[in-house]
Amino acid sequence: TIKQSNSKRDFIYVDDCINLILQCSKNEKSPLIFDLGTGIPTSIYDLVLTISDKIKINYKNLIK
């Protein structure tokens, strides 16, 4: 059961993260800091709606 459906997250593909890591220089001596994201927040509620539509389930009993 999802209780905080109004919270928002910035989702990114795992492949995009992996590609960035693979492109990093292995000779870098200082720590690297990355801020990965799309800049587009998605609410958990909207995510549940999208997934439930794709897999054809009733989402209403999943969200409080």
PyMOL commands that set and color helices and strands:
alter all, ss='L'
color gray80, all
select helices_A, chain A and resi 14-23+44-55
alter helices_A, ss='H'
color red, helices_A
select strands_A, chain A and resi 8-9+42-43
alter strands_A, ss='S'
color yellow, strands_A
deselect
rebuild
show_as cartoon
